């Protein structure tokens, strides 16, 4: 199926907004920016709907500054997250992959992680969303490329405060995780490598013995992060998970 010019333009606009929001979150991780960065981002955006779409794309990562460096999100930012979910509701999750679409499953988990983080960061009114099914895609790493594809989609679940069965499942498979990260690097798929690196960093923080050195990988991938805000954000999260500065 081919896409028309209107759809391509909308997709480009949403991609640009996501990159801009990633830069905003990265600034907050480094101690710069507004006290309510999400609210400021959406209020000053030339396309407010694209700005809300960006909030949905980044998911729990919009809360990374608080999960990793402390503090609580501004109520205006929490309102933006709720508005983004209302404008772009999650697709219906019928079953975990391979029976159901992997992206629907990943969105359900990312939304669950966002709700968990909001609650962990002190919002008494946080939603208690039902936990999605884990599925064989995470519990069985025999087909490790397929397994790693699921892990990469769930990179926001590496943030402290999320917890649950997904990080526990990933920790049980350090060798497939190392293989998949190496494969992504050899394919020069740096965005995927950076998302898997976050899992390596989280595993090392939790005391898991690894075949790769996340610190060195972080600096290697950083050589290819220029002009890629989402990649830079993933690397900043990995550094903070490793106890370094963003």
MDAnalysis code that builds the backbone (N, CA, C; Angstrom):
import MDAnalysis as mda
import numpy as np

u = mda.Universe.empty(738, n_residues=246, atom_resindex=np.repeat(np.arange(246), 3), trajectory=True)
u.add_TopologyAttr("name", ["N", "CA", "C"] * 246)
u.add_TopologyAttr("resid", np.arange(1, 247))
u.add_TopologyAttr("resname", ["UNK", "UNK", "UNK", "UNK", "UNK", "UNK", "UNK", "UNK", "UNK", "UNK", "UNK", "UNK", "UNK", "UNK", "UNK", "UNK", "UNK", "UNK", "UNK", "UNK", "UNK", "UNK", "UNK", "UNK", "UNK", "UNK", "UNK", "UNK", "UNK", "UNK", "UNK", "UNK", "UNK", "UNK", "UNK", "UNK", "UNK", "UNK", "UNK", "UNK", "UNK", "UNK", "UNK", "UNK", "UNK", "UNK", "UNK", "UNK", "UNK", "UNK", "UNK", "UNK", "UNK", "UNK", "UNK", "UNK", "UNK", "UNK", "UNK", "UNK", "UNK", "UNK", "UNK", "UNK", "UNK", "UNK", "UNK", "UNK", "UNK", "UNK", "UNK", "UNK", "UNK", "UNK", "UNK", "UNK", "UNK", "UNK", "UNK", "UNK", "UNK", "UNK", "UNK", "UNK", "UNK", "UNK", "UNK", "UNK", "UNK", "UNK", "UNK", "UNK", "UNK", "UNK", "UNK", "UNK", "UNK", "UNK", "UNK", "UNK", "UNK", "UNK", "UNK", "UNK", "UNK", "UNK", "UNK", "UNK", "UNK", "UNK", "UNK", "UNK", "UNK", "UNK", "UNK", "UNK", "UNK", "UNK", "UNK", "UNK", "UNK", "UNK", "UNK", "UNK", "UNK", "UNK", "UNK", "UNK", "UNK", "UNK", "UNK", "UNK", "UNK", "UNK", "UNK", "UNK", "UNK", "UNK", "UNK", "UNK", "UNK", "UNK", "UNK", "UNK", "UNK", "UNK", "UNK", "UNK", "UNK", "UNK", "UNK", "UNK", "UNK", "UNK", "UNK", "UNK", "UNK", "UNK", "UNK", "UNK", "UNK", "UNK", "UNK", "UNK", "UNK", "UNK", "UNK", "UNK", "UNK", "UNK", "UNK", "UNK", "UNK", "UNK", "UNK", "UNK", "UNK", "UNK", "UNK", "UNK", "UNK", "UNK", "UNK", "UNK", "UNK", "UNK", "UNK", "UNK", "UNK", "UNK", "UNK", "UNK", "UNK", "UNK", "UNK", "UNK", "UNK", "UNK", "UNK", "UNK", "UNK", "UNK", "UNK", "UNK", "UNK", "UNK", "UNK", "UNK", "UNK", "UNK", "UNK", "UNK", "UNK", "UNK", "UNK", "UNK", "UNK", "UNK", "UNK", "UNK", "UNK", "UNK", "UNK", "UNK", "UNK", "UNK", "UNK", "UNK", "UNK", "UNK", "UNK", "UNK", "UNK", "UNK", "UNK", "UNK", "UNK", "UNK", "UNK", "UNK", "UNK", "UNK", "UNK", "UNK", "UNK", "UNK"])
u.atoms.positions = np.array([
    [0.849, -1.193, 0.000],
    [0.000, 0.000, 0.000],
    [0.883, 1.241, 0.000],
    [0.591, 2.166, -0.880],
    [1.352, 3.404, -0.944],
    [0.674, 4.472, -0.091],
    [1.469, 5.426, 0.375],
    [0.935, 6.503, 1.185],
    [0.867, 7.772, 0.360],
    [-0.184, 8.553, 0.577],
    [-0.361, 9.799, -0.146],
    [0.478, 10.908, 0.455],
    [0.554, 12.040, -0.250],
    [1.377, 13.157, 0.234],
    [0.921, 13.716, 1.573],
    [-0.398, 13.719, 1.830],
    [-0.897, 14.237, 3.099],
    [-0.421, 13.378, 4.257],
    [-0.498, 12.037, 4.093],
    [-0.050, 11.130, 5.145],
    [1.453, 11.247, 5.362],
    [2.214, 11.377, 4.269],
    [3.666, 11.515, 4.410],
    [4.016, 12.806, 5.127],
    [3.299, 13.882, 4.816],
    [3.554, 15.159, 5.485],
    [3.247, 15.069, 6.972],
    [2.118, 14.431, 7.321],
    [1.757, 14.270, 8.729],
    [2.797, 13.440, 9.462],
    [3.269, 12.375, 8.814],
    [4.270, 11.516, 9.449],
    [5.560, 12.298, 9.694],
    [5.962, 13.112, 8.716],
    [7.178, 13.918, 8.876],
    [7.012, 14.932, 10.001],
    [5.816, 15.523, 10.090],
    [5.554, 16.493, 11.149],
    [5.628, 15.838, 12.519],
    [5.067, 14.650, 12.661],
    [5.099, 13.931, 13.933],
    [6.523, 13.513, 14.279],
    [7.297, 13.110, 13.275],
    [8.689, 12.724, 13.516],
    [9.504, 13.911, 14.006],
    [9.296, 15.067, 13.386],
    [10.005, 16.281, 13.809],
    [9.610, 16.672, 15.232],
    [8.322, 16.545, 15.557],
    [7.868, 16.882, 16.898],
    [8.467, 15.939, 17.935],
    [8.566, 14.663, 17.594],
    [9.150, 13.692, 18.518],
    [10.620, 14.001, 18.769],
    [11.343, 14.367, 17.723],
    [12.752, 14.732, 17.885],
    [12.885, 15.972, 18.767],
    [11.998, 16.948, 18.558],
    [12.049, 18.169, 19.363],
    [11.748, 17.877, 20.830],
    [10.772, 16.998, 21.080],
    [10.449, 16.649, 22.465],
    [11.593, 15.862, 23.102],
    [12.224, 14.974, 22.349],
    [13.372, 14.233, 22.876],
    [14.473, 15.195, 23.314],
    [14.700, 16.248, 22.539],
    [15.695, 17.260, 22.915],
    [15.279, 17.969, 24.203],
    [13.988, 18.237, 24.330],
    [13.456, 18.892, 25.528],
    [13.672, 18.014, 26.766],
    [13.370, 16.724, 26.645],
    [13.551, 15.795, 27.765],
    [15.033, 15.654, 28.091],
    [15.875, 15.632, 27.073],
    [17.317, 15.532, 27.281],
    [17.826, 16.748, 28.054],
    [17.333, 17.931, 27.711],
    [17.711, 19.136, 28.459],
    [17.317, 19.006, 29.931],
    [16.116, 18.489, 30.166],
    [15.655, 18.320, 31.544],
    [16.521, 17.324, 32.302],
    [16.965, 16.259, 31.635],
    [17.858, 15.287, 32.263],
    [19.169, 15.935, 32.686],
    [19.568, 16.956, 31.955],
    [20.828, 17.647, 32.234],
    [20.639, 18.879, 33.106],
    [19.434, 19.028, 33.665],
    [19.179, 20.095, 34.606],
    [18.816, 21.422, 34.001],
    [18.488, 21.438, 32.718],
    [18.111, 22.689, 32.058],
    [16.639, 22.641, 31.680],
    [16.108, 23.780, 31.236],
    [14.746, 23.803, 30.740],
    [13.737, 24.281, 31.765],
    [12.478, 24.141, 31.431],
    [11.354, 24.657, 32.208],
    [10.983, 23.700, 33.337],
    [10.302, 24.217, 34.364],
    [9.837, 23.354, 35.456],
    [8.662, 22.476, 35.030],
    [7.997, 22.845, 33.951],
    [6.919, 22.031, 33.378],
    [7.214, 21.869, 31.888],
    [8.243, 21.070, 31.530],
    [8.705, 21.029, 30.145],
    [7.668, 20.521, 29.149],
    [6.851, 19.552, 29.547],
    [5.851, 19.031, 28.615],
    [4.791, 20.080, 28.314],
    [4.350, 20.766, 29.344],
    [3.337, 21.806, 29.147],
    [3.886, 22.919, 28.260],
    [5.102, 23.332, 28.524],
    [5.695, 24.390, 27.702],
    [5.851, 23.921, 26.254],
    [6.265, 22.665, 26.095],
    [6.471, 22.125, 24.748],
    [5.172, 22.138, 23.954],
    [4.089, 21.675, 24.550],
    [2.820, 21.597, 23.823],
    [2.193, 22.973, 23.632],
    [2.362, 23.856, 24.616],
    [1.745, 25.181, 24.524],
    [2.423, 26.062, 23.480],
    [3.706, 25.838, 23.258],
    [4.443, 26.674, 22.299],
    [4.607, 26.007, 20.937],
    [4.087, 24.789, 20.779],
    [4.259, 24.060, 19.521],
    [3.439, 24.694, 18.405],
    [3.998, 24.710, 17.209],
    [3.255, 25.222, 16.056],
    [2.124, 24.289, 15.669],
    [2.256, 22.993, 16.000],
    [1.218, 21.994, 15.736],
    [0.942, 21.250, 17.038],
    [-0.019, 21.714, 17.842],
    [-0.276, 21.086, 19.140],
    [-0.594, 19.597, 19.058],
    [-1.296, 19.175, 18.004],
    [-1.624, 17.753, 17.885],
    [-0.368, 16.925, 17.669],
    [0.562, 17.436, 16.857],
    [1.827, 16.730, 16.656],
    [2.618, 16.670, 17.958],
    [2.539, 17.724, 18.754],
    [3.227, 17.741, 20.040],
    [2.670, 16.664, 20.965],
    [1.347, 16.498, 20.969],
    [0.732, 15.446, 21.789],
    [1.101, 14.061, 21.262],
    [1.188, 13.935, 19.935],
    [1.621, 12.656, 19.358],
    [3.041, 12.318, 19.815],
    [3.895, 13.325, 19.904],
    [5.268, 13.104, 20.361],
    [5.296, 12.598, 21.801],
    [4.404, 13.133, 22.634],
    [4.307, 12.668, 24.017],
    [3.940, 11.192, 24.048],
    [3.051, 10.783, 23.166],
    [2.660, 9.366, 23.109],
    [3.805, 8.494, 22.614],
    [4.556, 8.993, 21.639],
    [5.656, 8.199, 21.081],
    [6.732, 7.954, 22.136],
    [7.113, 8.991, 22.874],
    [8.165, 8.828, 23.885],
    [7.675, 8.071, 25.108],
    [6.379, 8.126, 25.367],
    [5.819, 7.339, 26.465],
    [6.440, 7.695, 27.804],
    [6.795, 6.680, 28.584],
    [7.331, 6.887, 29.929],
    [8.634, 7.672, 29.924],
    [9.308, 7.728, 28.798],
    [10.570, 8.474, 28.747],
    [10.382, 9.956, 29.001],
    [9.162, 10.494, 28.838],
    [8.952, 11.905, 29.167],
    [9.106, 12.129, 30.667],
    [9.058, 11.055, 31.455],
    [9.230, 11.142, 32.910],
    [10.636, 10.757, 33.341],
    [11.519, 10.498, 32.394],
    [12.881, 10.074, 32.715],
    [13.619, 11.041, 33.636],
    [13.492, 12.366, 33.449],
    [14.218, 13.271, 34.351],
    [13.874, 13.063, 35.827],
    [12.610, 12.736, 36.118],
    [12.201, 12.538, 37.502],
    [12.591, 11.144, 37.991],
    [12.433, 10.139, 37.139],
    [12.770, 8.772, 37.532],
    [14.263, 8.619, 37.801],
    [15.089, 9.392, 37.078],
    [16.539, 9.203, 37.167],
    [17.250, 10.237, 38.025],
    [16.681, 11.421, 38.164],
    [17.383, 12.468, 38.917],
    [16.586, 13.008, 40.095],
    [15.372, 12.522, 40.300],
    [14.587, 12.929, 41.453],
    [13.567, 14.009, 41.125],
    [12.745, 14.302, 42.116],
    [11.706, 15.305, 41.942],
    [10.400, 14.684, 41.484],
    [9.396, 15.525, 41.330],
    [8.068, 15.083, 40.900],
    [7.626, 15.886, 39.690],
    [6.921, 15.269, 38.765],
    [6.448, 16.012, 37.589],
    [5.424, 17.072, 37.982],
    [5.446, 18.169, 37.253],
    [4.505, 19.261, 37.484],
    [3.088, 18.791, 37.120],
    [2.088, 19.203, 37.874],
    [0.706, 18.814, 37.524],
    [0.328, 19.168, 36.092],
    [0.858, 20.257, 35.554],
    [0.557, 20.618, 34.169],
    [1.125, 19.583, 33.206],
    [2.280, 19.025, 33.540],
    [2.857, 17.975, 32.687],
    [2.025, 16.703, 32.751],
    [1.539, 16.358, 33.934],
    [0.677, 15.181, 34.058],
    [-0.607, 15.364, 33.262],
    [-1.109, 16.595, 33.239],
    [-2.313, 16.879, 32.449],
    [-2.036, 16.696, 30.961],
    [-0.835, 17.056, 30.522],
    [-0.464, 16.872, 29.113],
    [-0.432, 15.385, 28.768],
    [0.121, 14.568, 29.653],
    [0.174, 13.119, 29.406],
    [-1.246, 12.559, 29.277],
    [-2.140, 12.980, 30.150],
    [-3.531, 12.522, 30.075],
    [-4.190, 12.982, 28.785],
    [-3.935, 14.221, 28.390],
    [-4.529, 14.742, 27.160],
    [-4.018, 13.979, 25.949],
    [-2.723, 13.682, 25.935],
    [-2.132, 12.953, 24.805],
    [-2.761, 11.567, 24.678],
    [-2.998, 10.916, 25.806],
    [-3.621, 9.591, 25.782],
    [-5.057, 9.668, 25.285],
    [-5.746, 10.742, 25.644],
    [-7.129, 10.905, 25.195],
    [-7.201, 11.172, 23.692],
    [-6.271, 11.962, 23.181],
    [-6.279, 12.291, 21.756],
    [-5.785, 11.114, 20.916],
    [-4.804, 10.369, 21.451],
    [-4.245, 9.217, 20.744],
    [-4.369, 7.979, 21.637],
    [-5.576, 7.430, 21.767],
    [-5.752, 6.266, 22.644],
    [-5.016, 5.041, 22.115],
    [-4.658, 4.181, 23.035],
    [-3.943, 2.962, 22.662],
    [-4.842, 2.043, 21.844],
    [-4.279, 1.329, 20.866],
    [-5.071, 0.335, 20.134],
    [-5.442, -0.824, 21.040],
    [-6.471, -1.520, 20.660],
    [-6.938, -2.654, 21.463],
    [-5.913, -3.781, 21.410],
    [-5.558, -4.295, 22.584],
    [-4.639, -5.434, 22.663],
    [-5.462, -6.712, 22.750],
    [-5.459, -7.491, 21.680],
    [-6.226, -8.738, 21.651],
    [-5.439, -9.902, 22.241],
    [-4.122, -9.925, 21.975],
    [-3.270, -11.007, 22.460],
    [-1.816, -10.586, 22.286],
    [-0.916, -11.137, 23.110],
    [0.499, -10.819, 22.919],
    [1.000, -11.454, 21.630],
    [2.115, -10.953, 21.082],
    [2.667, -11.576, 19.875],
    [3.171, -12.975, 20.201],
    [3.134, -13.906, 19.247],
    [2.867, -13.700, 17.820],
    [1.384, -13.718, 17.436],
    [0.489, -14.021, 18.386],
    [-0.938, -14.064, 18.037],
    [-1.474, -12.668, 17.709],
    [-1.032, -11.651, 18.437],
    [-1.473, -10.285, 18.200],
    [-0.330, -9.424, 17.679],
    [-0.635, -8.201, 17.215],
    [0.395, -7.306, 16.684],
    [1.386, -6.890, 17.770],
    [2.666, -6.936, 17.455],
    [3.692, -6.608, 18.444],
    [3.609, -5.152, 18.881],
    [3.232, -4.250, 17.968],
    [3.209, -2.840, 18.332],
    [2.079, -2.538, 19.320],
    [0.915, -3.171, 19.145],
    [-0.179, -2.979, 20.105],
    [0.238, -3.446, 21.495],
    [0.935, -4.571, 21.525],
    [1.430, -5.124, 22.791],
    [2.455, -4.193, 23.418],
    [3.364, -3.654, 22.616],
    [4.392, -2.752, 23.128],
    [3.778, -1.465, 23.664],
    [2.790, -0.924, 22.958],
    [2.122, 0.298, 23.423],
    [1.435, 0.049, 24.768],
    [0.796, -1.117, 24.905],
    [0.125, -1.435, 26.170],
    [1.122, -1.461, 27.321],
    [2.292, -2.048, 27.088],
    [3.312, -2.094, 28.134],
    [3.887, -0.706, 28.420],
    [4.103, 0.098, 27.388],
    [4.648, 1.443, 27.612],
    [3.653, 2.310, 28.380],
    [2.356, 2.154, 28.080],
    [1.345, 2.897, 28.829],
    [1.310, 2.433, 30.288],
    [1.417, 1.145, 30.493],
    [1.447, 0.609, 31.858],
    [2.648, 1.177, 32.613],
    [3.806, 1.256, 31.929],
    [5.007, 1.809, 32.566],
    [4.816, 3.275, 32.931],
    [4.152, 4.029, 32.058],
    [3.894, 5.439, 32.351],
    [3.034, 5.576, 33.603],
    [1.973, 4.798, 33.693],
    [1.093, 4.851, 34.867],
    [1.840, 4.444, 36.129],
    [2.694, 3.424, 36.033],
    [3.479, 2.974, 37.188],
    [4.419, 4.071, 37.661],
    [5.067, 4.743, 36.713],
    [5.999, 5.801, 37.082],
    [5.277, 6.976, 37.724],
    [4.142, 7.358, 37.161],
    [3.382, 8.474, 37.738],
    [3.022, 8.161, 39.190],
    [2.609, 6.924, 39.439],
    [2.287, 6.523, 40.814],
    [3.536, 6.520, 41.689],
    [4.649, 5.989, 41.165],
    [5.888, 5.914, 41.935],
    [6.443, 7.300, 42.259],
    [6.145, 8.263, 41.388],
    [6.647, 9.623, 41.592],
    [5.741, 10.463, 42.481],
    [4.721, 9.814, 43.058],
    [3.975, 10.478, 44.108],
    [2.609, 11.014, 43.768],
    [2.057, 10.659, 42.616],
    [0.721, 11.146, 42.273],
    [-0.323, 10.179, 42.821],
    [-1.017, 10.612, 43.845],
    [-2.009, 9.745, 44.485],
    [-3.175, 9.427, 43.572],
    [-3.374, 10.259, 42.548],
    [-4.512, 10.050, 41.644],
    [-4.130, 9.246, 40.404],
    [-2.937, 8.638, 40.395],
    [-2.473, 7.886, 39.234],
    [-3.396, 6.713, 38.940],
    [-3.555, 6.429, 37.657],
    [-4.407, 5.317, 37.251],
    [-3.741, 3.985, 37.611],
    [-4.562, 3.030, 37.984],
    [-4.074, 1.675, 38.245],
    [-4.439, 0.822, 37.034],
    [-3.654, 0.949, 35.977],
    [-3.988, 0.259, 34.731],
    [-3.650, -1.221, 34.829],
    [-4.423, -2.078, 34.171],
    [-4.149, -3.517, 34.217],
    [-2.833, -3.849, 33.533],
    [-2.134, -4.821, 34.076],
    [-0.844, -5.214, 33.512],
    [-1.049, -6.093, 32.280],
    [-0.425, -5.738, 31.158],
    [-0.570, -6.558, 29.940],
    [0.088, -7.926, 30.120],
    [-0.242, -8.878, 29.262],
    [0.421, -10.185, 29.322],
    [1.858, -10.087, 28.829],
    [2.724, -10.874, 29.437],
    [4.133, -10.874, 29.022],
    [4.291, -11.559, 27.668],
    [3.811, -12.775, 27.555],
    [3.883, -13.499, 26.286],
    [5.226, -14.185, 26.072],
    [5.230, -15.178, 25.211],
    [6.443, -15.931, 24.919],
    [7.540, -15.077, 24.300],
    [7.155, -13.963, 23.670],
    [8.139, -13.120, 23.011],
    [9.197, -12.628, 24.004],
    [8.839, -12.524, 25.289],
    [9.820, -12.104, 26.282],
    [10.335, -13.246, 27.142],
    [9.534, -14.244, 27.364],
    [9.964, -15.328, 28.246],
    [10.821, -16.361, 27.543],
    [10.726, -16.443, 26.216],
    [11.486, -17.431, 25.449],
    [12.445, -16.703, 24.514],
    [13.739, -16.773, 24.813],
    [14.753, -16.070, 24.018],
    [15.442, -16.988, 23.020],
    [14.845, -18.140, 22.727],
    [15.453, -19.055, 21.759],
    [15.625, -18.373, 20.409],
    [14.557, -17.718, 19.951],
    [14.645, -16.891, 18.743],
    [15.070, -15.494, 19.187],
    [16.374, -15.343, 19.460],
    [16.816, -14.117, 20.122],
    [16.660, -12.844, 19.282],
    [16.718, -12.880, 17.944],
    [16.430, -11.625, 17.221],
    [14.989, -11.144, 17.443],
    [14.039, -12.083, 17.428],
    [12.643, -11.715, 17.685],
    [12.480, -11.230, 19.121],
    [13.116, -11.931, 20.059],
    [13.062, -11.553, 21.474],
    [13.611, -10.139, 21.673],
    [14.747, -9.848, 21.029],
    [15.381, -8.543, 21.183],
    [14.540, -7.426, 20.569],
    [13.814, -7.747, 19.492],
    [12.942, -6.734, 18.891],
    [11.883, -6.288, 19.888],
    [11.372, -7.232, 20.669],
    [10.417, -6.874, 21.716],
    [11.061, -6.045, 22.811],
    [12.282, -6.424, 23.214],
    [12.994, -5.663, 24.252],
    [13.236, -4.230, 23.816],
    [13.649, -4.038, 22.572],
    [13.951, -2.695, 22.082],
    [12.710, -1.813, 22.134],
    [11.566, -2.376, 21.798],
    [10.322, -1.595, 21.839],
    [9.935, -1.205, 23.260],
    [10.458, -1.946, 24.226],
    [10.088, -1.707, 25.617],
    [11.197, -1.004, 26.396],
    [12.086, -0.297, 25.716],
    [13.198, 0.385, 26.381],
    [12.755, 1.323, 27.499],
    [11.603, 2.028, 27.397],
    [11.201, 2.887, 28.520],
    [11.009, 2.139, 29.835],
    [10.813, 0.819, 29.774],
    [10.627, 0.055, 30.999],
    [11.932, -0.162, 31.760],
    [13.046, 0.344, 31.236],
    [14.312, 0.304, 31.977],
    [14.374, 1.366, 33.055],
    [13.453, 2.329, 33.050],
    [13.514, 3.426, 34.012],
    [13.256, 2.923, 35.434],
    [14.030, 3.415, 36.404],
    [13.780, 3.035, 37.802],
    [12.368, 3.432, 38.223],
    [11.736, 2.542, 38.981],
    [10.387, 2.806, 39.439],
    [9.326, 2.054, 38.671],
    [9.700, 1.516, 37.493],
    [8.720, 0.762, 36.701],
    [8.571, -0.649, 37.262],
    [9.680, -1.384, 37.322],
    [9.643, -2.737, 37.856],
    [8.749, -3.650, 37.044],
    [8.251, -4.707, 37.688],
    [7.350, -5.631, 37.010],
    [8.072, -6.764, 36.317],
    [7.329, -7.581, 35.553],
    [7.889, -8.803, 34.971],
    [8.804, -8.583, 33.773],
    [8.692, -7.447, 33.086],
    [9.506, -7.269, 31.883],
    [10.993, -7.144, 32.215],
    [11.404, -6.222, 33.101],
    [12.830, -6.186, 33.450],
    [13.338, -7.510, 34.007],
    [12.501, -8.189, 34.783],
    [12.912, -9.484, 35.333],
    [13.160, -10.496, 34.214],
    [12.293, -10.485, 33.197],
    [12.462, -11.406, 32.064],
    [13.724, -11.096, 31.286],
    [14.017, -9.814, 31.077],
    [15.206, -9.442, 30.311],
    [16.467, -9.815, 31.080],
    [16.473, -9.611, 32.394],
    [17.648, -9.947, 33.212],
    [18.009, -11.416, 33.125],
    [17.028, -12.258, 32.868],
    [17.295, -13.710, 32.809],
    [18.009, -14.120, 31.524],
    [18.169, -13.196, 30.566],
    [18.747, -13.575, 29.265],
    [19.873, -12.620, 28.853],
    [20.956, -12.547, 29.629],
    [22.033, -11.608, 29.288],
    [22.779, -11.972, 28.006],
    [22.887, -13.261, 27.696],
    [23.623, -13.652, 26.485],
    [22.853, -13.261, 25.220],
    [21.562, -13.599, 25.087],
    [20.812, -13.110, 23.917],
    [20.806, -11.589, 23.815],
    [20.777, -10.896, 24.957],
    [20.799, -9.439, 24.939],
    [22.121, -8.932, 24.364],
    [23.219, -9.547, 24.760],
    [24.529, -9.151, 24.230],
    [24.624, -9.459, 22.739],
    [24.132, -10.610, 22.332],
    [24.150, -10.968, 20.907],
    [23.356, -9.967, 20.081],
    [22.176, -9.620, 20.555],
    [21.318, -8.711, 19.801],
    [21.927, -7.314, 19.712],
    [22.562, -6.861, 20.783],
    [23.207, -5.547, 20.750],
    [24.359, -5.546, 19.757],
    [25.153, -6.606, 19.771],
    [26.265, -6.720, 18.824],
    [25.751, -6.767, 17.392],
    [24.677, -7.497, 17.179],
    [24.081, -7.585, 15.839],
    [23.619, -6.214, 15.355],
    [22.968, -5.458, 16.227],
    [22.503, -4.122, 15.850],
    [23.671, -3.211, 15.500],
    [24.760, -3.324, 16.250],
    [25.937, -2.504, 15.959],
    [26.547, -2.878, 14.614],
    [26.653, -4.177, 14.341],
    [27.232, -4.629, 13.069],
    [26.365, -4.189, 11.886],
    [25.062, -4.103, 12.119],
    [24.144, -3.639, 11.069],
    [24.037, -2.116, 11.020],
    [24.778, -1.455, 11.903],
    [24.747, 0.008, 12.026],
    [23.335, 0.527, 12.322],
    [22.601, -0.299, 13.019],
    [21.267, 0.085, 13.477],
    [21.441, 0.681, 14.869],
    [21.937, 1.917, 14.928],
    [22.300, 2.526, 16.200],
    [21.102, 2.832, 17.093],
    [19.941, 3.218, 16.546],
    [18.791, 3.400, 17.443],
    [18.427, 2.130, 18.209],
    [18.407, 0.975, 17.505],
    [18.106, -0.280, 18.204],
    [19.204, -0.627, 19.190],
    [20.451, -0.426, 18.791],
    [21.576, -0.711, 19.685],
    [21.477, 0.116, 20.962],
    [21.095, 1.385, 20.838],
    [20.992, 2.251, 22.015],
    [19.867, 1.799, 22.940],
    [18.760, 1.345, 22.360],
    [17.645, 0.887, 23.206],
    [18.014, -0.407, 23.932],
    [18.726, -1.293, 23.249],
    [19.181, -2.515, 23.908],
    [20.271, -2.201, 24.933],
    [21.092, -1.187, 24.649],
    [22.108, -0.757, 25.606],
    [21.472, -0.342, 26.932],
    [20.314, 0.278, 26.862],
    [19.627, 0.645, 28.097],
    [19.335, -0.587, 28.947],
    [18.941, -1.684, 28.300],
    [18.706, -2.921, 29.049],
    [20.004, -3.470, 29.623],
    [21.104, -3.363, 28.862],
    [22.405, -3.797, 29.395],
    [22.786, -2.963, 30.611],
    [22.594, -1.653, 30.520],
    [22.930, -0.769, 31.632],
    [22.083, -1.083, 32.862],
    [20.790, -1.320, 32.637],
    [19.906, -1.652, 33.754],
    [20.299, -2.988, 34.378],
    [20.675, -3.959, 33.527],
    [21.089, -5.271, 34.034],
    [22.366, -5.152, 34.859],
    [23.327, -4.370, 34.372],
    [24.570, -4.185, 35.127],
    [24.293, -3.504, 36.463],
    [23.404, -2.506, 36.444],
    [23.033, -1.833, 37.696],
    [22.445, -2.821, 38.690],
    [21.738, -3.841, 38.182],
    [21.104, -4.831, 39.047],
    [22.013, -6.001, 39.378],
    [23.295, -5.912, 38.979],
    [24.262, -6.925, 39.359],
    [24.380, -8.117, 38.430],
    [23.824, -8.031, 37.228],
    [23.906, -9.138, 36.271],
    [25.280, -9.127, 35.593],
    [25.908, -10.288, 35.482],
    [27.185, -10.414, 34.792],
    [26.947, -10.380, 33.287],
    [27.678, -9.509, 32.584],
    [27.457, -9.297, 31.159],
    [28.699, -9.637, 30.355],
    [28.460, -10.029, 29.092],
    [29.569, -10.313, 28.177],
    [30.071, -9.052, 27.486],
    [29.327, -7.966, 27.573],
    [29.709, -6.693, 26.966],
    [29.879, -5.642, 28.061],
    [30.620, -4.590, 27.733],
    [30.829, -3.495, 28.674],
    [29.958, -2.310, 28.259],
    [28.873, -2.060, 28.976],
    [27.966, -0.981, 28.582],
    [28.640, 0.392, 28.502],
    [29.600, 0.648, 29.393],
    [30.270, 1.953, 29.362],
    [30.937, 2.206, 28.016],
    [31.675, 1.232, 27.537],
    [32.369, 1.396, 26.255],
    [31.379, 1.484, 25.098],
    [30.331, 0.687, 25.167],
    [29.335, 0.719, 24.099],
    [28.660, 2.086, 24.030],
    [28.426, 2.684, 25.186],
    [27.787, 3.993, 25.213],
    [28.589, 5.012, 24.423],
    [29.888, 5.037, 24.650],
    [30.724, 6.017, 23.954],
    [30.862, 5.689, 22.474],
    [30.868, 4.400, 22.150],
    [30.943, 4.019, 20.729],
    [29.695, 4.487, 19.980],
    [28.523, 4.225, 20.551],
    [27.285, 4.625, 19.885],
    [27.173, 6.149, 19.844],
    [27.711, 6.821, 20.860],
    [27.633, 8.283, 20.908],
    [28.306, 8.932, 19.703],
    [29.264, 8.250, 19.109],
    [29.927, 8.793, 17.921],
    [28.954, 8.947, 16.760],
    [27.826, 8.236, 16.830],
    [26.848, 8.247, 15.739],
    [25.545, 8.936, 16.144],
    [25.563, 9.656, 17.277],
    [24.331, 10.240, 17.801],
    [24.119, 11.684, 17.385],
    [25.083, 12.283, 16.682],
    [24.963, 13.693, 16.317],
    [23.719, 13.918, 15.457],
    [22.898, 14.882, 15.854],
    [21.702, 15.195, 15.086],
    [20.572, 14.207, 15.255],
    [20.676, 13.287, 16.216],
    [19.638, 12.282, 16.455],
    [19.177, 12.402, 17.911],
    [18.226, 13.275, 18.192],
    [17.838, 13.519, 19.592],
    [17.339, 12.281, 20.335],
    [16.567, 11.426, 19.669],
    [16.069, 10.241, 20.370],
    [17.214, 9.295, 20.716],
    [18.166, 9.171, 19.825],
    [19.338, 8.353, 20.102],
    [20.134, 8.957, 21.258],
    [20.300, 10.270, 21.238],
    [21.016, 10.943, 22.318],
    [20.296, 10.764, 23.651],
    [18.963, 10.781, 23.636],
    [18.192, 10.581, 24.859],
    [18.398, 9.174, 25.401],
    [18.355, 8.172, 24.532],
    [18.583, 6.796, 24.980],
    [19.966, 6.652, 25.604],
    [20.968, 7.282, 25.012],
    [22.324, 7.205, 25.555],
    [22.419, 7.914, 26.902],
    [21.738, 9.040, 27.037],
    [21.750, 9.755, 28.316],
    [21.121, 8.910, 29.418],
    [20.016, 8.239, 29.094],
    [19.380, 7.349, 30.068],
    [20.333, 6.219, 30.446],
    [20.999, 5.634, 29.457],
    [21.945, 4.555, 29.736],
    [23.064, 5.041, 30.655],
    [23.592, 6.227, 30.391],
    [24.668, 6.763, 31.247],
    [24.199, 6.918, 32.689],
    [22.996, 7.455, 32.879],
    [22.485, 7.649, 34.222],
    [22.226, 6.308, 34.916],
    [21.770, 5.321, 34.164],
    [21.589, 3.989, 34.729],
    [22.922, 3.397, 35.188],
    [24.000, 3.795, 34.499],
    [25.343, 3.319, 34.837],
    [26.006, 4.157, 35.924],
    [25.279, 5.155, 36.436],
    [25.826, 5.985, 37.485],
    [26.705, 7.118, 37.012],
    [26.595, 7.450, 35.729],
    [27.384, 8.532, 35.161],
    [26.482, 9.749, 34.930],
    [27.065, 10.825, 34.414],
    [26.268, 12.005, 34.104],
    [25.688, 11.870, 32.695],
    [24.533, 12.504, 32.479],
    [23.863, 12.417, 31.195],
    [24.646, 13.126, 30.108],
])
